[in-house]
Amino acid sequence: MTGQTTRGSAPLRYRAGPRRQAFAALLDGLRTDGGAHVVTGEPGGGRTAFLEFAARAFRTGPVWHVRAEPACSFQPHSGLRTLLRAARHAGRVPGDGTAEEVLLDILRAASARSPLLVCVDDVHLWDTASRTALGRVAARVHAADGVHRVGLLVTVPGHRPVEREWATLPVLELTPLTPGDAAGLLHDLTDGAVDPVVREELVTEAQGNPALLLALAHRLSPAQLRGDHALPRPLADAGTLTAVAGGCPIGQRPDRADLLLVVAAAMRATGEQDAEAALVGRATNGLGGRDGDVPPEPSEPPQASELLAVPGGRLRFRSPLVGRAVYAGAPSERRRAAHRSLAAAHPAPHGVPALLHRSWTAPGPDAVLAAELEAAATDSTSGTPPTLRRTAQVRAAELTPDDALRARRYTAAAEQALLAGHPPEALRLLDAAGSRPAPAPVRGRAELLRGRVLLADGPVDDARESFLLAAGLLAGPGPAQADTAVLGAADAAWAAGDRQGCLRALTHDAHDAHDTHGVSVQAAVAGEFDLRAVGANPTGPQEAGEREEPVGPSAHRGATPPQPSVSPSALLRDHRDGMRAVLLGRFDLAAAPLTRVVDRGRPATEPERLLRSAAAALMLGDVGAARRAGARALASARTLGTAALEPRALEYLAYAELRAGRHQLARTHAEEGLRAARRAGQRNTAAHHHAVLALAASIEGARARVTEHATAALTTARRHGLAQAALLAQWATARADLGEGRPEEAADRLGPLVRPGARRGHFAVWMLAVPCFVEAAALAGRPEDARAVVEDFALWAGCGADPQAPAQLLRCRALLAAPEAADELYLRALDRHDETSGDFERARTELLHGKWLRRRRRLREARARLGEALVDFERCGAQLWARQAAAELRAGGAAPSGPGAGAARRHGARDLSLLTPQQLRIARCVAEGATNREVALSLSVSTRTVDYHLRNVFATLGVRSRVELVRLVEQEEKTGAQL
C-alpha cells in the first residue's frame, strides 16, 4: 500500500554492482528480521528514488509509503495522521502521550500475517510530536513484542546533522553516482540522444548528484543535447543549483550567511573540499570592510552553521551541492567582498590561492594580475598541484586582453588539466585557445596537447595527425617540442600497429636521402625492411639456442656512461633513432641510442623522462631497467600530483612484469593501473590494462575474467584503433583455450594473427603469441601450419629483446622435431629457462616434455618431469595448467591428490631412479665432493643450471643438505643403484 510520491521523468535505476548488492542485502534483512534504518544523502542525492526502489522490491507484504507535507508541519501529530491514512486506518491519534503505544499496536496488527515495510520520506519535515513518537517506535521495532517483522525506512537530508530522534539508528548514506551510473541515467532520460562530449560534461558538472544531472539535462534544448549548439555558461547556474538544493542556503542569518559564503569562496580557490578554519575566521571577521589591503586581526571563526562540519580545524560543507549553491546564489558584490577579504587574510599574498582571490575581485581584464597569476602557476618550486595550476592559468587567460597571449595561457591551462587527469576539460580549454588568433608556436603546442589527449582517450590515428601537425608548427621555434611531437606521432602509429606510419613519423623531419643507419628513408617508409630482410645484426641472426653472449643492453653498457647533463632534444633524438632502428630490425644499431636513453633516465626525477627510459628498456628487452624506471616514474607522478601519468607508469610496470614472466605482479600493477586510468579518463590506457589482466587470467585459469577483460579491451581497441591491445586480448583468449585443452580453437584464433599476410597482428607483438600458436597447432595435429612462423620467431629470438624467447624457440622446435631430436631440444630449452625468471614458461616446457616422454613409454622420466611441471604451475598460481599436469601424472601411473601433490609425492621418495639423467649426473658429481662451479665446468653448463637442478634433486629425494645427498648416493650404490 503506497501513498503519494513524486516521481522524476527518468526514475533512477540501480545497475548491477556493489551499490545494488548493498541495497539488496539491506532489504533482505528488513524482510526477514525487520528493523529501522535512517537513509541520508545530500539534496538531490536520490533519497526519494531509493524509497521508491525499496517499495517496488518489497513483495512479501504491504508497504506504507508516505512523504512529509511541509504545510502541515505545525499541526501536532499531522505526520502520524498522514501515515495512518496511507495504512487506511480510521483510528485517531490520541494527544495524551500514548501515540507511541497506539502506533505500535497498529504495526503489530498489520504485520501479523506478513512482513510490513514503512517508508517515510523527508521525516525531518514532520511535526515534533510525530517525529518523537515515530523515533521511539523505530527504537522498539525489534524489542517490542509482535513487531519484529516491521521494517522502517526514514529519510533525512545529509547537509545537516541527524536529529536526536534518529541518532541511535543505523544510517545508510547514499553516496554520489559513479560516472557510469550517471551516464546510464542520462541515457535513460534522453533515449540515448545525447552527444558523448555533452554527456561527459553533464556527468562531470553534476558530480554524481542525480537530481542535478536531470535538472541540467532538462535545461538544455534538443540541439544542445545533440551537440549542435553551444552549451550555456555556466552550465549549472545559481537558479538550478538553488532549486536542487531545496532552497536550503536561503534564509540564513547575516553572520551565518557570511561564514557560508567565505567557506565556499575559499574552497573555490583551492579546489579542495574544505577550508582552513583560522583563515575563514580572519576573512569573515574582515568581511564588509572596504580596505582590502589591511589584513584583519586574527579571529576565531563564528559559530559554525549546521550546514558545516568542522573536522580537525577545517571547515567543509556537509553537502558539496549546498556549497556550490551558496556561492552561485550570493550577489556578485558579496562574492567579490568575500574574495577580497580572503586575499587580505591569506598568509602568502603572492601565492596562487591569494592571487586567485584577487582575480575574482577584478571587474574586468587585468594584464598585470594575469601576469602575476601565470608566474605563480609556473613556479616549479612552489609545489602547487596541477589542479590549482590549471585554475590559475584559466583565470590568467580570462583576465588577458591580448588574444595571442590568452590563447597561450588557455593552452597552458589545458596542459595542467591533462596532468591532473581531466582530458575532457583539457579539450575544452584547447578549443577556447583555438578560438583566438595565435602564432604558430602556440598553435603547435595546442596540437601537441590534443594529440596527447587523443593518444590516451581517442582514435589513435587522429592523435597521430595532431602530433604531425604540431611537429610542423614547432619545427623552427621549439625543436625539443617538435621532437616530442614526432615521438608522439610514432607512439600513436605504434599503438595502431601501423609500421609504415611509425617509420613515416620518425622520418618526418628527414631531409637527406639516407638516415643515420645507412638505410634509405624512402625504403624505410615503404616498409621494405623487416626482421627477415635485415636480420638481427649486420652478420645475420644467430641461432638463439647457441648464442654465448646475449645481444642487448649489457653488450653496450660500457660504451655509453651516464651523462648527467644532456639536452632534452638529444635525449629525444636518441629515442627516435633507437626506435627507428628497432622498426628496421637493426637491433645492433638500436642498442646504443636506446641504452643512452635508459642510462640517462636513471638519475632523472621527471616522470616523462623516466617513462621514456622505461619504454626504451622494454624495446631493448632489459625488463629489470624497465621495472626500475617505471616504478620511479610512478613514485614521481604521485609526488607531483600528475594523475595523468600514473596509468602509463603502471602500464609499463605491468608489461615489464609480463615480459619477465611474473604475471601475478603484472596483474597487481594492471589492476591499480585500470583504476587510475578510469579516474583519469584514459580509455585507451585502460584497454591496455584490460589486456594485461586478460593475459594474467589466462595463466591463472579464470575463464570468466579472461572473457571480461578481453571483451573490455577489444571494445575500446576496435573503436579507437588499438592494434596492440586487440592482439594481446585475442592472445589471452587463445591461451585460455589452450589451458582448457582446446588446441584447435586456440590455433584457429591465433593463426591469422601470427602467420604472414594482411591479417597478421601488431608488428611488434605478434611474435609473442607464436609459442602458443606452435603448441596449439602441434597438439591439434597441424604442425605444418607452424613451421614458417617458427623461422620468423627464430629471428626475433636472436635479437635479444625478449629474455623468454630463446627457450621458447627451442620448445617450438621440439614440438615440430622428429622423435630422435625432440628430447635434446626439450632439455636445451629447460637449460635456457634456467637463465631467466618466471615459473610459468618453464612449467609449460616441462609439461610438454613430460607428455612427450609419457607417450613414448618413458614413464619414470615422464613422472619426474610432470611432477616438476605440477609444482611450478602451483607455485605461480596457474591452477588450470596444474590440472593438466596432474591429469598427465595420473595417466602415467601417479596419483596426485590436489595442490602440492606433486611436491608431497616427491618429498616422500628416496629413490634415485626418479631423477632425470641430468639430475643424476649432477647428484653423482656432488656426491664425489665437487662444487657447483666444478660441476658446471665438467658438464659444460652454467652454474645457475647446476643450482636449479640441484634444488630439484633435493626436492625429489627429500634431502636438505649435501651431506644427506652423499649418504643417499652411497647407500644406493651399495644396493646396486646405477648412476
BABA-463641 format. One record per residue (C-alpha): residue in one letter; x, y, z. Coordinates in steps of 0.5 Angstrom, whole numbers, plus 500, padded with zeros to 3 digits. Example, Ala and Ser with C-alpha at 12.3 -4.5 7.8 and 13.67 -1.06 7.14 Angstrom:
BEGIN
A525491516 S527498514 
***
This chain:
BEGIN
M500500500 T503506498 G502514499 Q503520494 T510520492 T514525487 R517521481 G522524476 S521524469 A527518469 P527514475 L534512478 R536505476 Y541502481 R545498476 A549491478 G555492482 P557493490 R552499491 R546495489 Q548489492 A549493499 F542495498 A539488496 A542486503 L539491507 L532490504 D533482505 G535484512 L528488513 R524483510 T527477515 D528481521 G525488521 G529494524 A529501523 H535505518 V536512517 V537514510 T541520509 G545524503 E546531500 P540534497 G538531490 G542525492 G537520491 R533519498 T526519495 A529515489 F532510494 L525509498 E521508491 F526503489 A525499496 A518500496 R518496489 A523491491 F519489498 R514484495 T513480501 G508484505 P504491505 V508498504 W506504507 H510510503 V509517505 R512524504 A512529509 E507535508 P511542510 A505546510 C502541516 S509541520 F506546525 Q500541527 P501536532 H501529530 S500531523 G505527521 L503521524 R496522521 T499522514 L502515516 L495512518 R492515512 A497511508 A495505512 R488506511 H487506519 A481510521 G483511528 R485518531 V492519534 P491521542 G494527544 D495525551 G502522550 T500515548 A501516541 E507511541 E503505544 V498506539 L502506533 L506500536 D499497536 I497499529 L504496527 R503490531 A497488528 A499490520 S505485521 A501479524 R501476517 S506478513 P512483514 L511490513 L515496510 V514503513 C518508508 V517516511 D521521506 D523527509 V521526516 H525532519 L519536516 W514532521 D512536527 T516535533 A510530536 S510526530 R518525530 T518524537 A513518537 L516515531 G523516533 R521512540 V517507536 A524506531 A528504537 R523499539 V521495533 H526489535 A525490542 A517490543 D513484543 G510483536 V513488532 H520485530 R517484523 V517491521 G522495517 L522502518 L526507513 V526514514 T530519510 V533526513 P538531509 G545530509 H547537509 R545538517 P547533523 V542528524 E537530529 R537526536 E530522535 W535518530 A542519533 T542512535 L539508529 P544505524 V545510518 L545509510 E549514507 L547515499 T554516496 P554520489 L553516483 T559513479 P560516473 G558510469 D551510473 A551518472 A552516464 G547511465 L541515468 L543521463 H542515457 D535513460 L533521460 T535522453 D534516450 G541516448 A540522444 V546526448 D552527445 P558524448 V562530449 V556533452 R554527456 E561528459 E561535461 L554534464 V556528468 T562532471 E558538472 A553534476 Q559531481 G555525482 N548528484 P542525480 A537531481 L543536479 L544532473 L537531471 A536539472 L542540468 A539536462 H532539463 R536546462 L539544455 S535544448 P535538444 A540541439 Q545543445 L544536448 R546533441 G552538441 D550542435 H549549439 A554551445 L552550452 P550555457 R555558461 P556557467 L552550466 A550550473 D547557474 A545560481 G538558480 T539551478 L544550484 T539553489 A533549486 V536543487 A539544494 G532546496 G533553498 C537551504 P542557503 I537562503 G534565510 Q541564514 R542570519 P547575516 D553573520 R552565518 A551567511 D558571511 L561565514 L558560509 L560565503 V567565506 V568558506 A565557499 A570562496 A576559500 M574552497 R573555490 A580558490 T584552493 G579546489 E579543496 Q573540500 D575544506 A578551508 E583553514 A578555520 A583560522 L584563515 V576563515 G576566521 R580572520 A577573513 T570573516 N572578521 G574583516 L568582511 G565588510 G571593511 R573597505 D580597506 G582590503 D590592503 V590592511 P589585514 P584584519 E587582526 P587574528 S580572530 E577565531 P571563526 P564565528 Q560559531 A559554525 S553553522 E549547522 L551546514 L558546516 A563540519 V569542523 P574536523 G581538525 G581545525 R578545518 L571547515 R567544510 F560543508 R556537509 S554537502 P558540497 L552542493 V550546498 G557550498 R556551491 A549554491 V551558497 Y557561492 A553562486 G547565489 A550570493 P550577490 S556579486 E559584490 R558580496 R562575493 R568580491 A568582498 A569575501 H575574496 R578581498 S577579505 L581572504 A586575500 A588580505 A587575510 H592570507 P599569510 A602568503 P600574499 H603573493 G602565493 V597562488 P591562493 A591569495 L592571487 L586567485 H582571491 R585578488 S583576481 W576574483 T575582485 A577584479 P572588475 G575586468 P581585464 D588586468 A594585465 V598586471 L595581475 A594576470 A602576469 E603575477 L598569476 E602566471 A608567474 A606564481 A603558477 T609556473 D614557479 S617550480 T619551487 S612552490 G609545490 T603548487 P599542485 P597541477 T589542479 L591549482 R596551477 R590550472 T585554475 A591560476 Q592559468 V585559467 R584566471 A590569468 A587567461 E581570463 L584577465 T588577459 P586583454 D591580448 D589575444 A595571443 L597571450 R590569452 A591563447 R598561450 R595561457 Y589557456 T594552453 A598552459 A592551463 A590545458 E597542460 Q595543467 A588540466 L591534463 L596533468 A591533473 G587527470 H582531467 P582530459 P575533457 E577539461 A583540457 L580539450 R575545452 L581549454 L584548448 D578549444 A578556448 A585557446 G584556438 S578561438 R583566438 P589568433 A595566436 P602565433 A605558430 P609556437 V602557441 R598553436 G603548435 R603547443 A596546443 E596541438 L601537441 L597537448 R591535443 G595529441 R597527448 V589527450 L587523444 L593518445 A590516452 D583517450 G581517443 P582515436 V590514436 D590516428 D587522430 A592523435 R598522430 E595527426 S595532431 F602530433 L605531426 L601538425 A605540432 A611538429 G611542423 L608548427 L614547432 A620545428 G623552428 P622556435 G621549439 P626544437 A625540443 Q618540443 A618538436 D622532437 T617531443 A611531437 V615527433 L616521438 G608522440 A606521433 A611515433 D607513439 A601513436 A602510430 W606504434 A599503438 A595503432 G600497429 D602502423 R609500422 Q610505416 G606510419 C611510425 L617510420 R614516417 A613520423 L620518425 T623521419 H618527419 D624532419 A629528415 H632532409 D637527407 A636521402 H639517408 D638517415 T644516420 H643508420 G645508413 V638506411 S634509405 V629514408 Q624512402 A625505403 A624505411 V617509410 A616504404 G616498409 E621494405 F625492412 D624487417 L627482421 R627477416 A631482411 V635486415 G637480421 A638482428 N645484427 P650486421 T653479420 G646476420 P642473426 Q645467430 E641461433 A638463440 G640457443 E647457441 R649464443 E654465448 E653473449 P646476449 V645482445 G642487448 P644493453 S649489457 A653489451 H654496450 R653499457 G660501458 A661505452 T656510454 P657512461 P651516464 Q652523463 P648528468 S648534463 V644533457 S639537453 P632534452 S633535445 A639530445 L635525449 L629525445 R633524438 D637518442 H630515443 R628517436 D634514433 G633508437 M626507436 R627507428 A633502428 V628497432 L623498427 L628497421 G630490425 R637493426 F638492434 D645492433 L644500432 A638501436 A642499443 A647505443 P642510443 L637507447 T642505452 R643512453 V636514454 V636508459 D642511463 R640518463 G634516466 R637513472 P638520476 A632523473 T626526477 E622528472 P616523471 E616524463 R624523462 L623516467 L617514462 R622515456 S627511460 A622505461 A620505454 A627505451 A629499456 L623495454 M625496447 L632493449 G629487453 D632490459 V626488464 G630490470 A631497468 A624498465 R621496472 R626501476 A624506471 G617505471 A617505479 R621511480 A616515474 L610512479 A613515485 S615522482 A608522479 R605521485 T609526489 L608532484 G600530483 T600529476 A595524476 A595523468 L602520468 E600514474 P597510469 R602510464 A607508469 L603503472 E602500464 Y610500463 L611496470 A605491468 Y608490461 A615489464 E613484469 L609480464 R616480460 A620478466 G615472467 R612475473 H605475472 Q602476479 L606482480 A603484473 R596483475 T597487481 H600493477 A595493472 E589493477 E592499480 G593502473 L586501471 R583504477 A588510475 A586510468 R579510470 R580516474 A584520469 G579519464 Q584515459 R580509456 N586507451 T591506457 A585503461 A585498455 H592496455 H591495463 H585490461 A589486456 V595485461 L589483466 A586478461 L593475460 A594474467 A588471468 S589466462 I595464466 E591463473 G585459469 A580464471 R576464464 A571469466 R576474468 V579473461 T573474458 E571480462 H578484461 A579481454 T572484452 A573491455 A580491452 L577489445 T571494445 T576500446 A581497441 R576497436 R573504437 H580507437 G584503433 L589500438 A592494435 Q597492440 A591492446 A587488441 L592483439 L594482447 A587481448 Q586476443 W592472445 A590472452 T583468450 A587463446 R592462451 A586460456 D583456450 L590452450 G590452458 E583448458 G585443453 R582446446 P588447442 E584447435 E580453438 A587456440 A590455433 D584458429 R584464434 L592465433 G593463426 P591469423 L595474428 V602471427 R602468420 P605472415 G599476411 A595482411 R591480418 R598479422 G597482428 H601488431 F608488428 A612489435 V607484439 W605478434 M612474435 L610474443 A604470441 V608465437 P610460442 C602459444 F601458437 V606453435 E604449441 A597449439 A598447432 A602442434 L597439439 A592440434 G596435429 R597441425 P605442425 E606444418 D602451420 A607453425 R614451421 A614458417 V613462423 V618459428 E623461423 D621468424 F621467431 A628465431 L630472428 W626475434 A629471439 G636472436 C635480437 G636479445 A630484446 D626478450 P629474455 Q624468455 A625468447 P631463447 A628458451 Q621459448 L624458441 L628451443 R621449446 C618450439 R623447435 A622441440 L615441438 L616440431 A622436431 A623429429 P623424435 E630423435 A632430436 A626433440 D629430447 E635434446 L631440444 Y627440451 L633439455 R636445452 A630449453 L630448460 D637450461 R636456457 H630457462 D635457468 E638464465 T631467466 S626468472 G619466471 D616459473 F610459468 E614459462 R619453465 A613449467 R610449460 T616447457 E616441463 L609440462 L610439454 H617435455 G613430460 K607429455 W612427450 L616422455 R610419457 R607418450 R614414449 R613410455 R619413459 L614413465 R620414470 E622420467 A616423465 R613423472 A619427474 R618432469 L611432470 G612433478 E616439476 A611442472 L606441477 V610444483 D612450478 F605451476 E602451483 R608456485 C606461480 G598460481 A597457474 Q592452477 L588451470 W595449468 A597445474 R591441473 Q593439466 A600437469 A596433475 A592429469 E598427466 L601424472 R595420473 A595418466 G603416467 G601412474 A602417479 A596420483 P597427485 S591429490 G591436490 P595443490 G602441493 A601434491 G607433486 A612436492 A609432497 R609426493 R617427491 H619429498 G617422501 A621419496 R628417497 D629413490 L635416485 S631413480 L626419480 L632423478 T633426471 P639424467 Q642431468 Q640431475 L643424476 R650427473 I650433478 A648429484 R654424483 C659430482 V656433488 A657426492 E664426490 G665433493 A665437487 T663445488 N657448484 R662451480 E666445478 V660441476 A658447471 L665446468 S665439468 L658438465 S659445460 V653448463 S652455467 T653455475 R645457475 T643451471 V647447477 D644451482 Y637450479 H638442478 L641441485 R635444488 N630440484 V635434487 F634436494 A626437493 T626430489 L630426494 G627430500 V634431503 R636438506 S644438505 R650436501 V651431507 E645428506 L645427499 V652424499 R650419504 L644417500 V648416494 E653412498 Q647408500 E644407493 E651405490 K652400496 T645397494 G646397487 A643403484 Q646405478 L648413477 
***
